[in-house]
């Protein structure tokens, strides 16, 4: 997900995330990758129930699961 900074903080990211997750229902395990340097995205996903399950490196981002 990417929300332009000028539109962040308005609930758009959460709504898009809900729509995306709804497409996978009733799956119970969702995995995504986030660039390690993208602290804003990491915080967003953590606030929305994801947890880091693998550390990132120069090639792959953090793996996060819901």
N, C-alpha and C positions, 0 to 999 in steps of 0.2 A: 504494500500500500504506500502511496505517496500523496500527501496533502500539501499543497503549496503553503509555505509559512504564513502568508497573509490570511489563509482560511483555517489555520489550525486553531484548536481551542473552541470550536463551535459544535463538536460532536459528529462531524462528518466522518472522521476516521473510524469511530466506533460504529457508526451506521454501516459503513462499507465493510468493516470486519464482520459484523453480524450477518450481512447479506452473503458474504463469502463463506463464512462458517456454515450458514444454513444450507448451502449447496452440498455440503459434505455430510449432513445429518443422515442417519443417526450415528455416524462414526464417532468414536470416543477418543481417538488419538490423532491430533493434527500436528504436523511438524513443519517448521519454516526455518529459513536462515536469514540472519541479520548481520550486516557488516559490523565487525567489532568496534569500529570508530563511530558508529551511528548511535550514540547514547540516547538520543531522542526517541528513536524507534524502539530500542531495547526497553526503555522506560514505558513506552506506550504498550508494548506487548505484555510486559510484566504486570502492568496495571489492569490488563484485560485477561489475566489468568494464565498466561504462558510462563514457563520456567525454562531457564537455560539448562540444557542437558549435555552440551559439548562445547568446549572452548573453540573459538575461531582462530584462524591463522591468516597468513597473507593471501591464501587462495580461497578459503572458505570462511563464511561468517559463523557466528554463534548459531548452534542448532537450538531451537526452542520448541517446546511441546506444550500442548494444551491437554 
